Amino acid sequence: MLPDVSVLASAIAIGVLLGLLVPKRRLPDLRGRLDDLTAGRRRWLYRPPVDWSAAPASRRARLLSELDRLLELGAPVWLLARLYEDRAARATLEEAAAWSNSAAALLSAHLAGTISEEELARHLTARGLPPPAANARSTVVARRPATPIDWWAEKEELARQVTANGDGVGPPTNGHIVEAAGAVVTPPVPAVEPGLLSISIIGRFEITSAGVDLTPDLLRHQVAAYIVVYLLARTILNAKLRLPKTELADELSPGLAADKQRKRLTNRLTDMKTELPAALVSRITAGREEAVTLDLSATTIDYKRLLALAEECAGKAGLLSPELASEAEGLLASCEGEVLPIWDDLEQTVNGARGAGGEFVRELRQRAEDARVTILGALAANHLARHEAPAAIPLLERALERQPDREDMARKLRMAYLETGQHARAAEIQKAHALEA
């Protein structure tokens, strides 16, 4: 006889309740671990949630990982863990923010050579801190631009001519004057003309201006670098972006109180004016208005060129000009690799991958992957239109390796196999991708 429905439902409810309340593992040294969390000596009660460190993790993955911990620890212990872990995370961020604004941090940056003595004094005065001791000086020697090799070769050649002619002064060449009698002539340092910003974010991260690499100076200050890279990702996705300061502050310091978030952001934006090269500082607007913007006008970005070329190739719907096909092949070769490869480590260092920036970076990466596959398909279609099916096959195979669900690529690949007489491979593609005959 079937059991009473109410009894069965009660039994199920009791089983679920016990499953949620009772720990499924031993919980050794629970009190000591909670004390360690309070003191900041631990980040997690027992172990981090599954895939938590594989940043950037999706919201769904984080929810499932927390559910896994809930079932493992039991609801009471899990609630304690979340309470203490969040408190430890906030304490860590507060300590980092306090350290970055302390006299010790500024003095350490000065001794490391990342900020000058004038910048150190300005930062200390702005924070109402006393000046450093008189013997605290940077030991880093400023680097001078190297003299071009061709200048020395030109100098020696002109010196030989002067000696042969017996003149006192050699003729001017390219603005240089070479004196006889062994006089030392200092070559003029060529002026750096202001130019476009050139930004590469595919496979590498590099920002140059007028031939000068600004990347090392930027990455030396990781919080400033995070702000710049975050603004860059958001602005590429939305050229008219005016990012509210509250949103940027929450991204920079998730979990802190709103007033502390705002204060930390204000301090970091102020510091960036002296930490970053002028070519970058001039592009960031963060005045009294409640928004921060990054100006990407007069800027070349490899990512934008990749997407623009994909759109241009897709619009041809078949034959490509030799010039366009050559450009597409070259760009594919130079734009391999992940978009913003520095992001994951930078995000983990600055805010523990607890912000929302990863969502925008993932969107950038997906769009780049779509663009690559579109270009591969356009090059393959160009070969098929010219009856060059053997050349189209490897391109279409690469496209399907990247995005196996692209039915349009599968159809083109089946056609290419049929044109080359590889009927068995064509049948395999048709079966694997459920293509209609």
C-alpha positions as CSV (number, residue, x, y, z in Angstrom):
1,M,0.0,0.0,0.0
2,L,1.3,3.4,-0.9
3,P,2.4,5.6,2.0
4,D,0.4,8.6,2.9
5,V,1.4,11.6,0.8
6,S,1.7,13.9,3.8
7,V,4.0,11.5,5.5
8,L,6.2,11.1,2.4
9,A,6.4,14.9,2.0
10,S,7.3,15.3,5.6
11,A,10.0,12.7,5.3
12,I,11.4,14.5,2.2
13,A,11.3,17.9,4.0
14,I,13.1,16.5,7.0
15,G,15.8,14.9,4.7
16,V,16.3,18.2,2.9
17,L,16.5,20.1,6.2
18,L,19.0,17.6,7.6
19,G,21.0,17.8,4.3
20,L,21.2,21.6,4.7
21,L,21.9,21.7,8.4
22,V,24.3,18.8,9.0
23,P,27.9,19.1,7.9
24,K,29.1,16.5,5.4
25,R,32.7,16.7,6.5
26,R,34.7,17.1,9.8
27,L,35.3,20.6,10.9
28,P,38.6,20.6,12.8
29,D,39.7,23.7,14.7
30,L,36.7,25.7,13.8
31,R,37.2,28.3,16.5
32,G,40.9,28.8,15.6
33,R,40.1,29.2,11.9
34,L,37.4,31.8,12.8
35,D,40.0,33.7,14.9
36,D,42.4,33.6,12.0
37,L,39.8,35.0,9.7
38,T,39.1,37.9,12.1
39,A,42.9,38.6,12.4
40,G,43.3,38.6,8.6
41,R,45.6,35.5,8.6
42,R,43.2,33.5,6.4
43,R,41.0,34.3,3.5
44,W,38.7,31.3,3.5
45,L,37.4,29.2,6.4
46,Y,38.5,25.8,5.0
47,R,39.0,26.1,1.3
48,P,37.9,28.6,-1.4
49,P,34.7,27.9,-3.4
50,V,35.2,25.7,-6.4
51,D,36.7,27.6,-9.4
52,W,36.8,30.8,-7.3
53,S,40.4,31.4,-8.3
54,A,39.8,30.8,-12.0
55,A,39.0,34.4,-12.6
56,P,37.0,35.8,-14.1
57,A,34.2,33.4,-12.8
58,S,30.6,33.9,-13.9
59,R,27.8,34.7,-11.5
60,R,26.3,31.3,-12.1
61,A,29.6,29.5,-11.4
62,R,30.0,31.5,-8.1
63,L,26.4,30.6,-7.1
64,L,26.9,26.9,-7.7
65,S,30.3,27.0,-5.9
66,E,28.6,28.6,-2.8
67,L,25.8,26.0,-3.0
68,D,28.5,23.3,-2.9
69,R,30.0,24.8,0.2
70,L,26.6,25.1,1.8
71,L,25.9,21.4,1.4
72,E,29.4,20.5,2.6
73,L,29.6,22.7,5.7
74,G,26.0,22.9,6.7
75,A,23.9,26.0,6.8
76,P,25.0,27.3,10.3
77,V,28.7,26.9,9.6
78,W,28.3,28.2,6.1
79,L,26.6,31.4,7.4
80,L,29.5,31.9,9.9
81,A,32.0,31.3,7.1
82,R,30.4,33.9,4.8
83,L,30.1,36.4,7.7
84,Y,33.8,36.1,8.7
85,E,35.1,35.8,5.2
86,D,33.4,39.0,4.1
87,R,34.6,40.8,7.2
88,A,38.2,39.5,6.4
89,A,37.9,40.7,2.8
90,R,36.8,44.2,3.9
91,A,39.5,44.4,6.4
92,T,42.1,43.5,3.8
93,L,40.9,46.1,1.4
94,E,40.8,48.7,4.2
95,E,44.4,47.9,5.1
96,A,45.5,48.1,1.5
97,A,43.8,51.4,1.1
98,A,45.3,52.7,4.4
99,W,48.7,51.5,3.3
100,S,48.6,53.1,-0.1
101,N,47.8,56.5,1.5
102,S,50.3,56.2,4.3
103,A,53.6,58.0,4.6
104,A,55.5,54.7,4.6
105,A,54.0,53.7,1.3
106,L,54.8,57.1,-0.3
107,L,58.3,57.0,1.1
108,S,58.8,53.4,-0.2
109,A,57.7,54.5,-3.7
110,H,60.1,57.4,-3.6
111,L,63.0,55.3,-2.5
112,A,62.1,52.8,-5.3
113,G,62.3,55.6,-7.8
114,T,58.7,55.5,-8.9
115,I,57.9,59.1,-7.7
116,S,60.2,62.1,-7.5
117,E,61.1,64.0,-4.4
118,E,58.8,66.9,-5.5
119,E,55.9,64.4,-6.0
120,L,56.6,62.9,-2.6
121,A,56.4,66.2,-0.9
122,R,53.2,67.1,-2.7
123,H,51.5,63.9,-1.8
124,L,52.6,64.2,1.9
125,T,51.4,67.8,2.1
126,A,48.0,66.9,0.5
127,R,47.5,64.2,3.2
128,G,48.7,66.4,6.0
129,L,51.7,64.2,6.7
130,P,55.1,65.3,7.9
131,P,58.0,65.5,5.3
132,P,60.5,62.7,5.1
133,A,63.8,62.6,6.8
134,A,66.6,64.6,5.1
135,N,68.6,61.5,4.3
136,A,65.8,59.7,2.5
137,R,66.8,60.0,-1.1
138,S,66.1,57.9,-4.2
139,T,69.1,55.9,-5.4
140,V,67.7,55.4,-8.9
141,V,69.6,57.3,-11.5
142,A,67.5,58.9,-14.3
143,R,68.2,57.4,-17.7
144,R,69.3,59.6,-20.6
145,P,68.5,58.8,-24.2
146,A,71.3,57.0,-25.9
147,T,73.2,58.7,-28.7
148,P,72.3,57.2,-32.0
149,I,75.0,55.0,-33.5
150,D,74.8,56.7,-36.9
151,W,75.6,60.0,-35.2
152,W,79.0,58.6,-34.0
153,A,79.7,57.1,-37.4
154,E,78.9,60.5,-39.0
155,K,81.1,62.3,-36.5
156,E,84.1,60.1,-37.2
157,E,83.7,60.4,-41.0
158,L,83.5,64.2,-40.8
159,A,86.5,64.3,-38.4
160,R,88.5,62.4,-41.0
161,Q,87.4,64.9,-43.7
162,V,88.4,67.8,-41.5
163,T,91.8,66.3,-40.8
164,A,92.4,65.7,-44.5
165,N,91.3,69.2,-45.5
166,G,93.1,70.9,-42.7
167,D,90.0,73.0,-41.7
168,G,89.2,74.0,-38.3
169,V,85.5,73.2,-38.4
170,G,83.8,70.6,-40.5
171,P,80.6,71.3,-42.5
172,P,77.3,71.1,-40.8
173,T,75.4,67.9,-41.4
174,N,71.9,67.2,-40.3
175,G,72.2,70.0,-37.8
176,H,75.5,68.8,-36.2
177,I,78.7,70.7,-36.2
178,V,81.9,68.7,-35.8
179,E,84.9,70.6,-34.4
180,A,88.5,69.8,-35.0
181,A,91.3,69.5,-32.4
182,G,89.3,66.8,-30.5
183,A,86.6,69.1,-29.2
184,V,83.6,67.3,-27.8
185,V,80.3,68.1,-29.5
186,T,77.1,67.0,-27.8
187,P,74.4,66.0,-30.3
188,P,71.1,67.7,-29.8
189,V,68.3,65.5,-28.4
190,P,65.6,65.2,-31.1
191,A,62.3,66.7,-30.0
192,V,59.5,64.2,-29.6
193,E,56.6,65.4,-31.6
194,P,53.1,64.7,-30.1
195,G,51.4,61.9,-32.0
196,L,48.7,59.3,-31.9
197,L,48.3,56.9,-29.0
198,S,48.9,53.4,-30.3
199,I,47.2,50.7,-28.2
200,S,47.6,46.9,-28.6
201,I,45.4,44.7,-26.5
202,I,45.3,41.4,-28.5
203,G,47.9,38.9,-27.4
204,R,49.8,41.6,-25.5
205,F,49.2,44.9,-23.8
206,E,51.1,47.9,-25.0
207,I,50.5,51.7,-25.1
208,T,52.9,53.9,-27.1
209,S,53.0,57.6,-27.9
210,A,55.3,59.2,-30.5
211,G,57.4,56.0,-30.5
212,V,57.7,55.9,-26.6
213,D,56.5,52.9,-24.8
214,L,54.3,54.0,-21.9
215,T,53.4,50.5,-20.7
216,P,56.2,50.0,-18.1
217,D,55.4,53.4,-16.4
218,L,51.7,52.4,-16.3
219,L,52.1,48.9,-15.0
220,R,54.5,50.1,-12.3
221,H,51.4,51.5,-10.5
222,Q,49.0,48.6,-10.5
223,V,45.9,50.4,-9.1
224,A,46.3,53.2,-11.7
225,A,46.9,50.5,-14.4
226,Y,43.7,48.8,-13.3
227,I,41.7,52.0,-13.6
228,V,43.1,52.7,-17.0
229,V,42.6,49.2,-18.4
230,Y,39.0,49.1,-16.9
231,L,38.2,52.4,-18.5
232,L,39.8,51.3,-21.8
233,A,37.6,48.1,-21.9
234,R,34.4,50.0,-21.1
235,T,35.2,52.8,-23.6
236,I,35.9,50.4,-26.4
237,L,32.5,48.8,-25.9
238,N,30.8,52.2,-25.5
239,A,32.6,55.1,-27.1
240,K,30.2,57.6,-25.4
241,L,30.8,56.2,-22.0
242,R,30.6,58.6,-19.0
243,L,31.3,56.3,-16.1
244,P,29.8,57.4,-12.8
245,K,32.4,57.8,-10.1
246,T,30.3,55.7,-7.7
247,E,30.4,52.7,-10.2
248,L,34.2,53.1,-10.6
249,A,34.7,53.4,-6.8
250,D,32.7,50.2,-6.3
251,E,34.7,48.4,-9.0
252,L,38.0,49.5,-7.4
253,S,37.1,48.6,-3.8
254,P,34.1,46.2,-3.7
255,G,32.9,45.5,-0.2
256,L,34.1,48.8,1.4
257,A,31.7,51.4,2.7
258,A,30.5,53.9,0.1
259,D,32.3,56.9,1.8
260,K,35.6,54.9,2.0
261,Q,35.2,53.8,-1.6
262,R,34.8,57.4,-2.8
263,K,37.7,58.6,-0.7
264,R,40.0,55.9,-2.0
265,L,39.0,56.6,-5.6
266,T,39.6,60.4,-5.2
267,N,43.1,59.7,-3.8
268,R,44.0,57.3,-6.6
269,L,42.7,59.7,-9.3
270,T,44.8,62.5,-7.7
271,D,47.9,60.3,-7.5
272,M,47.5,59.2,-11.2
273,K,48.2,62.8,-12.2
274,T,51.8,62.4,-11.0
275,E,52.3,58.6,-11.5
276,L,51.3,58.3,-15.1
277,P,52.9,59.8,-18.3
278,A,51.3,63.0,-19.4
279,A,50.2,61.4,-22.7
280,L,47.9,59.2,-20.6
281,V,46.8,61.6,-17.9
282,S,45.6,64.1,-20.5
283,R,43.2,61.4,-21.8
284,I,41.4,60.9,-18.5
285,T,38.8,63.4,-17.3
286,A,37.7,63.2,-13.7
287,G,36.9,66.7,-12.6
288,R,34.1,67.9,-10.3
289,E,31.5,66.2,-12.4
290,E,30.3,62.8,-11.1
291,A,31.7,60.9,-14.1
292,V,35.1,59.7,-15.4
293,T,35.9,59.5,-19.1
294,L,38.7,58.2,-21.2
295,D,39.3,60.0,-24.5
296,L,40.2,57.5,-27.3
297,S,40.1,60.0,-30.1
298,A,43.4,60.2,-32.1
299,T,44.1,56.6,-31.0
300,T,44.8,53.5,-33.0
301,I,43.7,50.2,-31.4
302,D,44.4,46.8,-32.9
303,Y,41.1,45.5,-31.5
304,K,39.0,48.1,-33.4
305,R,40.9,47.4,-36.6
306,L,40.2,43.6,-36.2
307,L,36.4,44.2,-35.8
308,A,36.3,46.8,-38.6
309,L,38.1,44.4,-41.0
310,A,35.8,41.6,-40.1
311,E,32.8,43.8,-40.9
312,E,34.4,44.9,-44.2
313,C,35.1,41.3,-45.2
314,A,31.6,40.1,-44.3
315,G,30.1,42.8,-46.4
316,K,31.9,41.5,-49.6
317,A,29.9,38.2,-49.5
318,G,32.3,36.3,-51.7
319,L,35.2,37.7,-53.7
320,L,37.8,39.8,-51.8
321,S,40.3,42.0,-53.6
322,P,43.9,40.8,-53.4
323,E,44.7,43.8,-51.2
324,L,41.9,43.1,-48.8
325,A,42.7,39.4,-48.6
326,S,46.3,40.1,-48.0
327,E,45.5,42.5,-45.2
328,A,43.1,40.0,-43.6
329,E,45.7,37.3,-43.6
330,G,48.3,39.6,-42.1
331,L,45.9,40.9,-39.4
332,L,44.9,37.3,-38.4
333,A,48.5,36.4,-38.0
334,S,49.3,39.5,-35.8
335,C,46.1,39.4,-33.8
336,E,46.4,35.9,-32.3
337,G,46.1,35.5,-28.5
338,E,43.8,36.6,-25.8
339,V,42.3,40.1,-25.5
340,L,43.8,42.0,-22.5
341,P,46.0,39.1,-21.3
342,I,47.1,41.2,-18.3
343,W,43.5,41.6,-17.0
344,D,43.1,38.4,-14.9
345,D,46.3,38.9,-12.8
346,L,45.7,42.7,-12.5
347,E,42.1,42.2,-11.4
348,Q,43.1,39.5,-8.8
349,T,45.8,41.8,-7.4
350,V,43.7,45.0,-7.1
351,N,40.2,43.8,-5.9
352,G,40.4,40.0,-5.7
353,A,38.4,39.5,-8.9
354,R,35.3,40.7,-6.9
355,G,34.3,43.5,-9.3
356,A,32.2,43.5,-12.5
357,G,35.0,44.3,-14.9
358,G,35.5,40.7,-15.9
359,E,32.0,40.7,-17.6
360,F,33.1,43.5,-19.9
361,V,36.5,41.9,-20.7
362,R,34.7,38.6,-21.5
363,E,32.5,40.5,-23.9
364,L,35.6,42.0,-25.6
365,R,37.1,38.6,-25.9
366,Q,34.0,37.0,-27.4
367,R,33.6,39.8,-30.0
368,A,37.3,39.4,-31.0
369,E,36.7,35.6,-31.4
370,D,33.6,36.2,-33.5
371,A,35.7,38.7,-35.7
372,R,38.5,36.1,-36.2
373,V,36.0,33.4,-37.3
374,T,34.2,35.9,-39.6
375,I,37.5,36.8,-41.3
376,L,38.5,33.1,-41.6
377,G,35.1,32.4,-43.3
378,A,35.5,35.4,-45.6
379,L,38.9,34.2,-46.7
380,A,37.6,30.7,-47.3
381,A,34.6,32.0,-49.3
382,N,37.1,34.0,-51.4
383,H,39.0,30.8,-52.2
384,L,35.8,28.9,-53.0
385,A,34.6,31.7,-55.3
386,R,38.0,31.4,-57.2
387,H,37.6,27.6,-57.3
388,E,40.5,27.1,-54.9
389,A,38.7,24.7,-52.5
390,P,42.0,23.1,-51.2
391,A,43.1,26.5,-49.8
392,A,39.7,27.0,-48.2
393,I,39.7,23.8,-46.2
394,P,42.3,24.6,-43.5
395,L,40.7,28.1,-43.0
396,L,37.3,26.5,-42.4
397,E,38.7,23.9,-40.1
398,R,40.3,26.6,-38.0
399,A,37.0,28.4,-37.8
400,L,35.1,25.4,-36.7
401,E,37.8,24.6,-34.1
402,R,37.2,28.0,-32.6
403,Q,33.4,28.0,-32.8
404,P,32.1,24.4,-33.4
405,D,28.5,25.7,-33.5
406,R,28.9,27.8,-36.6
407,E,26.7,26.0,-39.1
408,D,27.5,28.4,-41.9
409,M,31.2,27.4,-41.6
410,A,30.3,23.7,-41.5
411,R,28.3,24.1,-44.8
412,K,31.2,25.8,-46.5
413,L,33.6,23.1,-45.3
414,R,31.3,20.3,-46.6
415,M,31.2,22.1,-49.9
416,A,35.0,22.4,-50.1
417,Y,35.4,18.7,-49.3
418,L,32.9,17.8,-52.0
419,E,34.7,20.0,-54.6
420,T,38.0,18.2,-53.8
421,G,36.4,14.8,-54.0
422,Q,36.7,14.0,-50.3
423,H,33.1,12.6,-50.0
424,A,33.8,10.7,-46.8
425,R,35.0,13.8,-45.0
426,A,32.0,15.7,-46.4
427,A,29.6,13.0,-45.0
428,E,31.4,13.2,-41.6
429,I,30.9,17.0,-41.5
430,Q,27.3,16.6,-42.5
431,K,26.6,14.1,-39.7
432,A,28.7,15.9,-37.0
433,H,26.9,19.2,-37.6
434,A,23.4,17.7,-38.5
435,L,23.4,19.4,-41.8
436,E,20.5,18.9,-44.3
437,A,21.5,17.0,-47.4
